[in-house]
């Protein structure tokens, strides 16, 4: 690990459609802008390579693990632009499972894959007060394991979109040493306007670390609209960056030395009672 714990982070906000090639070209252009602006790490949003009119679209563009145009493009972009890259989500097809996982792939600045996190909490909801319903588990397989990765500046954790509503995941990532959690997201407008900022800030407070959330924004095929407002919350819950609803690159400085100091002075993480468990109604379910 490098002695310096300071770096520039890029949150890449996109308005992805259903043309994978066009979305990849757009991501490449935005990542070039991020690198030119001095970024060392970039976070792409959920479904950055494709937002289709229906959930089944993910099956159409799914790739086998380790092989496919989206994964090849991510590795190439990380290497060409010299960035550690949190690759949004990619639909990855695993043997024996008809539904692809929503996989967030982490690449280092040499284009080497350092980790894969499959979204654990799937968005099966009816939006209160809106004519919107989602059943993500119909076409997406849930993940089962958290992920943390060592970077030159510190330890990175990953969560995806709906995961923001589950503080126990962020507690686990903090327990595994994560000082920064990247959150690719595609929040709906109704839930984003009500909860986005408070959830990102709350999860940062929970873990006394940074939460970097890169979002989809605007209108997408099928009439879906996403909230945008990519943001970085600091380890005391402060808003260090808040984007608007326009696509683009947003740069902000990060000091991963701060979480260690706060955790030593304000030892909330050490006070957690591991013997408190929540009952799961109806038993464990995959989806």
Buried (B, 14 or more C-beta within 10 A) or exposed (E): EEEEBEBBBBBBBBBBBBBBEEBBEBBBEBBBBBBEEEBBBBBBBBBBBBBBEEBEBBBBBBBEBEEBEBBBBBBBBBBBBEBBBBBBBBBBBBEEEEBBBBBBBBBBBEBEBBBBBBBBBBBBBEBEEEEBEBBBBEBBBBBEEBBBBEBBBBBBBBBBBBBBBBBEBBBBBBBEBBBBBBBBBBBBBBBBEBBBBEBBBBBBBBBBBBBBBBBBBBEBBEEBBBBBBBBBBBBEBEEBBBBEBEBBBBBBEBBBBBBBEBBEEEEBBEEEEEEEEEEEEEEEEEE
